Amino acid sequence: MTFYRQVGAVPPKRHTQHRDQQGKLYYEELMGEEGFSGDSSLLYHRGLPPAIVDSTVWVLPEQRTYPNHPLRHRHLKLHELFPGERYQDTDMVTGRRLLLGNSDVRISYVVAGTPSPLYRNAIGDELVYIESGSGRVETVFGVLSVHQGHQVLLPRATTHRWLPDSPEPLRAYIIEGSGHITPPKRYLSKYGQLLEHSPYCERDLHGPTEPFQAEGTDVEVLVKHRPAGEIVGTSMVYATHPFDVVGWDGCLYPFTFDIADFEPITGRVHQPPPAHQAFEGNNFVVCNFVPRKVDYHPLSIPVPYYHSNVDSDEIMFYCGGNYEARKGSGIAQGSVSVHPGGYAHGPQPGAYERSIGIEYFDELAVMVDTFHPLQLGEGALACEDDKYAWTWSGRGPSEGWI
């Protein structure tokens, strides 16, 4: 992220004295990527940023993963994970249920109806898609308002908390990187500006507009980290509230992006998934499939051709509209399809033919392609439709093999 912002009170010159009206110094904190060589911001605190008074173990939600073995396509029905009113005591941090993961990326789902604790992911950036509901995210940089369709980018080590504020809960699909999540490099100038052929621009990215100054002592922050490969949690108690920032400036900060502002790239014939790419991380990409006009060649077949992912697993979260290629498979809003590398997938039987002559797709989905195999989390195992793998053939192993 290289779009400069200034929020609140900062001194005219970096690394110089900045004082309150009584003459007390504020404490400058550099939050930066790649050591001192990447994007960064300077934050000015009333209290000392590293001052903690306690550090204890935080037991994370279940983090184990299991191989996709025997290998097959899978359909996860996420709305079954939080039935009825179970969300009322669930928050956006401790209530997450792990769906899929590898050493590069982990994907979770949560339905939250109560405020979360203060939280910081020290492993990597988080990209959170809001499937439904609304709320606010209080961060060390300020407050973000979020609603259905928002993608919320939270840089690594951003202290924050989630507060639902609508009658319905926050339903969220969470992509956690092992590093940073950024716009695709092909859409950036050599100085980091989004280019004219990018499907979105800086005007579509909405960061905090004013500081969120909170007071308090002995404030607990839950931290997720990876000290030796294993993902663990620590509860750190800060002497003063981390949200004591009076001002900041720089190019690293959280922001929201409304998926409705993603401008689809279309063509005379079917466009492959890279045309829908919105973000990239270490060994994975994120694509947005939005309502759009489709192929206008007179002989085009608008749904995807059958394809084998020889280098990647393809994970599609269906979050709105009517997905033409999946009709007849049981997939609906709240579904995730898991198409692993190793063999072909594509439209359901009949969808290939039915799509001929269609001019518009009313569909909404967020796709993650990974370049290392994903394993299954406890959430996936708890909500799998075990009939999906056989929907192309029309019969499963209980009916015998040829």
VOGU-3710 file (C-alpha; in Angstrom, 3 decimals, decimal comma):
1> mtfyrqvgav> 0,000/0,000/0,000  1,669/3,240/-1,099  -1,182/5,778/-0,985  -0,082/8,439/1,555  -2,476/9,568/4,292  -2,168/11,950/7,247  -4,615/11,699/10,138  -4,636/13,793/13,320  -1,713/15,783/14,717  1,811/15,077/13,468
11> ppkrhtqhrd> 4,947/17,274/13,632  6,136/19,071/10,483  9,298/16,943/10,365  9,646/13,225/11,015  11,573/12,023/14,082  11,383/15,433/15,768  9,756/16,622/18,976  5,955/16,452/19,122  4,389/17,728/22,359  0,946/18,212/23,860
21> qqgklyyeel> -0,348/21,564/25,154  1,334/20,967/28,519  4,685/20,334/26,839  4,736/16,548/27,324  6,365/14,583/24,535  4,349/12,141/22,459  6,118/8,844/21,697  6,793/8,107/18,039  6,330/4,527/16,757  7,412/3,382/13,294
31> mgeegfsgds> 5,195/0,584/12,018  6,898/-0,699/8,887  7,193/-3,673/6,562  10,361/-5,466/5,441  12,504/-4,048/8,172  13,026/-0,388/7,297  12,758/-1,004/3,521  9,002/-1,294/2,908  5,841/0,734/3,369  5,458/2,292/6,804
41> sllyhrglpp> 3,572/4,747/8,965  4,576/6,840/11,979  2,186/6,852/14,935  2,348/9,266/17,875  1,297/7,789/21,244  0,599/9,360/24,629  2,017/6,279/26,387  5,004/4,028/25,723  4,070/1,543/22,947  6,070/-1,431/24,337
51> aivdstvwvl> 5,063/-1,054/28,012  3,346/-4,280/29,112  2,623/-5,499/32,643  1,774/-9,145/31,905  2,165/-11,829/29,226  0,388/-15,188/29,416  -0,736/-17,977/27,078  -3,901/-17,419/25,026  -5,368/-20,737/23,891  -6,384/-20,236/20,250
61> peqrtypnhp> -9,439/-21,769/18,587  -8,662/-25,167/17,007  -5,783/-24,697/14,508  -5,014/-28,278/13,408  -5,375/-29,233/9,761  -5,891/-32,572/8,021  -4,879/-33,679/4,491  -7,420/-33,681/1,668  -7,008/-37,449/1,389  -8,413/-39,314/-0,405
71> lrhrhlklhe> -8,259/-36,501/-2,941  -11,634/-35,118/-4,022  -13,536/-31,928/-4,713  -15,446/-30,697/-1,679  -18,423/-28,462/-0,910  -18,495/-26,687/2,462  -21,842/-25,316/3,693  -20,674/-22,501/5,948  -24,101/-21,455/7,198  -24,338/-24,787/9,026
81> lfpgeryqdt> -21,408/-23,845/11,281  -23,398/-21,335/13,368  -27,019/-22,585/13,493  -29,845/-20,727/15,196  -28,798/-18,109/17,712  -25,314/-19,527/18,394  -23,708/-16,306/17,187  -25,061/-14,170/20,037  -22,095/-14,917/22,291  -19,574/-15,281/19,448
91> dmvtgrrlll> -17,073/-12,594/18,443  -15,012/-11,983/15,296  -11,721/-13,129/16,855  -12,230/-15,999/19,274  -15,231/-17,439/17,386  -13,448/-18,132/14,090  -13,630/-21,647/12,707  -10,749/-22,738/10,510  -11,770/-24,055/7,085  -8,535/-24,485/5,133
101> gnsdvrisyv> -4,873/-23,719/5,588  -1,235/-24,189/4,662  1,969/-22,357/5,544  1,044/-19,417/3,255  -2,619/-18,740/3,965  -5,439/-19,765/6,311  -9,156/-19,305/5,640  -11,756/-19,080/8,408  -15,435/-18,239/8,825  -17,294/-16,624/11,709
111> vagtpsplyr> -20,755/-15,356/12,581  -20,425/-12,755/15,338  -22,985/-10,946/17,448  -20,848/-9,529/20,252  -17,785/-7,228/20,433  -14,406/-8,895/20,107  -11,442/-8,465/22,429  -8,533/-6,326/21,281  -6,532/-8,416/18,832  -3,341/-8,311/16,795
121> naigdelvyi> -2,236/-10,797/14,129  1,568/-10,786/14,198  1,837/-13,465/11,490  0,450/-11,628/8,462  -2,153/-9,352/6,919  -5,844/-10,220/7,130  -8,384/-9,657/4,350  -11,904/-9,958/5,782  -14,960/-10,141/3,514  -18,242/-9,076/5,162
131> esgsgrvetv> -20,926/-11,430/3,840  -23,720/-9,725/5,802  -24,316/-7,397/8,719  -22,558/-4,177/9,631  -20,338/-2,801/12,341  -17,149/-0,935/13,061  -13,516/-1,851/13,423  -11,672/0,174/16,045  -7,946/0,232/15,270  -4,778/1,915/16,458
141> fgvlsvhqgh> -5,084/4,060/13,291  -8,735/5,045/13,822  -12,180/3,610/13,113  -13,491/1,896/9,982  -17,213/1,444/9,317  -17,975/-1,870/7,617  -21,030/-3,344/5,953  -22,085/-6,126/3,596  -19,734/-6,377/0,599  -16,750/-4,717/2,252
151> qvllpratth> -13,312/-6,260/2,041  -11,340/-5,060/5,063  -7,543/-5,113/4,812  -5,802/-5,162/8,222  -1,989/-4,978/7,989  0,070/-7,334/10,095  0,384/-6,231/13,747  -2,517/-3,743/13,592  -4,182/-3,769/17,010  -7,940/-3,711/16,515
161> rwlpdspepl> -11,321/-4,971/17,657  -14,650/-5,690/15,931  -18,037/-4,348/17,088  -21,219/-5,520/15,302  -23,875/-2,791/15,255  -26,834/-4,200/13,307  -29,717/-6,498/14,381  -28,276/-9,273/12,241  -24,805/-10,626/13,051  -21,578/-10,029/11,176
171> rayiiegsgh> -20,935/-12,952/8,846  -17,305/-12,830/7,741  -14,957/-14,840/5,533  -11,395/-14,313/6,715  -8,222/-14,757/4,650  -5,062/-14,656/6,781  -1,737/-14,410/4,959  1,667/-15,425/6,252  2,963/-12,076/4,980  1,443/-9,092/3,212
181> itppkrylsk> -1,643/-8,830/0,984  -1,358/-6,196/-1,744  -2,824/-5,150/-5,099  -1,451/-7,228/-8,002  1,939/-5,952/-9,153  0,774/-5,720/-12,774  -1,698/-3,001/-11,745  0,925/-0,810/-10,060  3,325/1,755/-11,483  6,974/1,497/-10,510
191> ygqllehspy> 6,185/4,019/-7,745  3,101/2,143/-6,512  0,188/4,047/-8,072  -2,727/1,973/-9,339  -2,681/2,159/-13,121  -5,448/2,981/-15,601  -6,110/-0,680/-16,459  -6,550/-1,635/-12,802  -10,109/-2,742/-11,875  -10,075/-0,288/-8,960
201> cerdlhgpte> -8,184/2,833/-7,877  -7,115/4,712/-4,748  -10,479/6,514/-4,538  -12,074/3,140/-3,812  -9,889/2,503/-0,734  -11,226/4,071/2,465  -8,933/4,406/5,477  -9,499/6,022/8,879  -10,191/9,754/8,773  -9,453/10,726/12,385
211> pfqaegtdve> -7,670/9,232/15,384  -9,586/7,030/17,804  -8,250/8,084/21,185  -9,075/5,699/24,014  -7,896/5,800/27,605  -7,311/3,054/30,119  -4,719/1,068/31,992  -3,932/-2,655/32,152  -5,525/-3,299/28,736  -5,468/-6,861/27,367
221> vlvkhrpage> -4,563/-7,537/23,714  -4,722/-11,041/22,230  -1,790/-11,691/19,878  -1,505/-14,496/17,328  2,086/-15,347/16,405  4,319/-18,149/15,123  7,496/-18,425/17,199  8,754/-21,707/15,711  6,401/-22,653/12,903  3,512/-23,542/15,232
231> ivgtsmvyat> 0,676/-20,987/15,459  0,126/-19,923/19,078  -1,496/-17,118/21,052  -0,344/-14,747/23,789  -2,381/-12,446/26,019  -0,403/-9,227/26,538  -1,554/-6,658/29,100  -0,519/-3,094/28,230  0,171/-0,446/30,858  -1,783/2,126/28,800
241> hpfdvvgwdg> -4,386/1,743/26,074  -2,877/1,013/22,610  -5,510/3,327/21,079  -3,811/6,407/22,555  -2,599/7,650/19,149  -3,091/11,384/18,560  -1,969/11,316/14,932  -0,179/9,319/12,264  0,956/9,548/8,681  2,362/7,203/6,064
251> clypftfdia> 1,475/4,525/3,543  0,629/1,579/5,823  -2,830/1,464/7,408  -6,088/-0,524/7,369  -8,731/0,228/4,775  -12,049/-0,967/3,387  -12,831/-1,733/-0,240  -16,423/-2,266/-1,359  -16,602/-5,195/-3,773  -19,289/-3,212/-5,655
261> dfepitgrvh> -16,470/-0,845/-6,722  -14,550/-3,646/-8,455  -14,818/-3,050/-12,216  -14,980/-6,388/-14,071  -12,780/-7,008/-17,092  -14,728/-8,737/-19,877  -14,014/-9,920/-23,410  -15,433/-11,509/-26,562  -14,723/-14,969/-25,152  -14,441/-16,324/-21,615
271> qpppahqafe> -11,889/-14,477/-19,468  -9,702/-16,606/-17,157  -9,525/-16,003/-13,387  -6,532/-13,577/-13,507  -8,913/-11,045/-15,111  -10,819/-11,052/-11,806  -7,798/-10,709/-9,516  -8,044/-8,065/-6,794  -5,196/-8,884/-4,360  -2,177/-11,133/-3,999
281> gnnfvvcnfv> -0,198/-12,605/-1,124  2,725/-14,976/-0,696  1,860/-17,976/-2,908  -1,839/-17,097/-3,244  -4,141/-14,683/-5,065  -7,622/-13,310/-4,323  -10,154/-12,766/-7,117  -13,546/-11,013/-7,088  -16,268/-12,388/-9,360  -18,915/-9,661/-9,595
291> prkvdyhpls> -22,099/-9,086/-11,644  -21,039/-8,374/-15,217  -21,784/-8,595/-18,913  -20,261/-11,713/-20,394  -18,762/-12,888/-23,653  -20,037/-11,268/-26,827  -18,484/-13,478/-29,514  -21,447/-14,957/-31,475  -20,269/-18,516/-30,727  -19,074/-17,964/-27,169
301> ipvpyyhsnv> -19,754/-20,286/-24,233  -19,930/-17,933/-21,223  -19,381/-20,410/-18,373  -15,801/-21,593/-17,748  -14,290/-24,344/-19,811  -13,214/-27,451/-17,886  -9,762/-26,945/-16,461  -7,146/-28,745/-14,402  -5,380/-26,759/-11,698  -1,986/-28,366/-12,057
311> dsdeimfycg> -0,249/-25,782/-9,861  -2,952/-24,592/-7,473  -5,966/-25,280/-5,302  -9,035/-23,197/-6,192  -11,302/-22,087/-3,328  -14,518/-20,242/-4,230  -16,743/-18,565/-1,639  -20,230/-17,946/-3,067  -21,596/-14,833/-1,396  -24,382/-13,537/-3,634
321> gnyearkgsg> -26,335/-13,810/-6,862  -26,833/-16,886/-8,989  -23,713/-18,776/-10,009  -24,492/-20,187/-13,471  -21,728/-22,809/-13,636  -22,749/-24,452/-10,343  -26,498/-24,999/-10,916  -27,522/-28,496/-9,881  -24,590/-29,044/-7,516  -26,238/-27,923/-4,278
331> iaqgsvsvhp> -24,018/-24,849/-4,029  -25,768/-21,692/-2,789  -24,945/-18,507/-0,876  -22,617/-19,364/1,992  -21,033/-22,272/0,119  -17,336/-22,841/-0,456  -16,111/-25,130/-3,234  -12,694/-26,754/-2,790  -11,184/-27,792/-6,134  -7,707/-29,132/-5,414
341> ggyahgpqpg> -4,816/-29,293/-7,822  -4,505/-32,692/-9,435  -7,562/-33,150/-11,624  -10,155/-31,269/-13,658  -13,240/-29,367/-12,607  -15,670/-26,987/-14,258  -19,366/-26,415/-14,937  -21,963/-28,828/-13,609  -23,703/-31,106/-16,153  -25,971/-29,047/-18,413
351> ayersigiey> -24,506/-25,651/-17,413  -22,139/-25,597/-20,403  -25,033/-25,850/-22,847  -27,463/-23,626/-20,888  -25,025/-20,719/-20,839  -25,016/-20,271/-24,619  -26,721/-16,988/-25,453  -26,572/-15,585/-21,901  -25,393/-11,955/-21,853  -25,128/-11,207/-18,129
361> fdelavmvdt> -24,043/-13,062/-14,990  -25,591/-11,940/-11,706  -23,074/-13,601/-9,398  -20,848/-12,634/-6,513  -17,956/-14,754/-5,266  -14,527/-14,357/-3,683  -11,922/-16,838/-4,883  -8,570/-17,796/-3,368  -6,069/-19,693/-5,528  -3,138/-21,141/-3,624
371> fhplqlgega> 0,098/-22,458/-5,090  0,715/-24,996/-2,342  -1,893/-27,612/-1,355  -4,417/-26,703/1,312  -5,391/-28,912/4,208  -8,790/-29,096/5,911  -9,576/-27,404/9,210  -12,129/-28,502/11,786  -14,689/-26,097/10,327  -14,490/-27,760/6,915
381> laceddkyaw> -14,886/-31,222/8,392  -17,954/-30,048/10,326  -19,919/-28,672/7,352  -18,979/-30,748/4,294  -21,619/-31,901/1,809  -20,211/-35,363/1,138  -22,214/-35,796/-2,100  -20,599/-32,908/-4,030  -17,662/-34,839/-5,491  -20,021/-37,136/-7,406
391> twsgrgpseg> -22,266/-34,429/-8,944  -20,492/-34,517/-12,323  -21,013/-38,256/-12,770  -24,421/-38,460/-11,140  -23,544/-41,380/-8,891  -21,212/-42,132/-6,001  -19,194/-45,087/-4,741  -22,186/-46,681/-2,999  -23,713/-47,250/-6,443  -20,674/-49,120/-7,721
401> wi> -17,877/-48,243/-10,115  -17,489/-49,085/-13,765
//
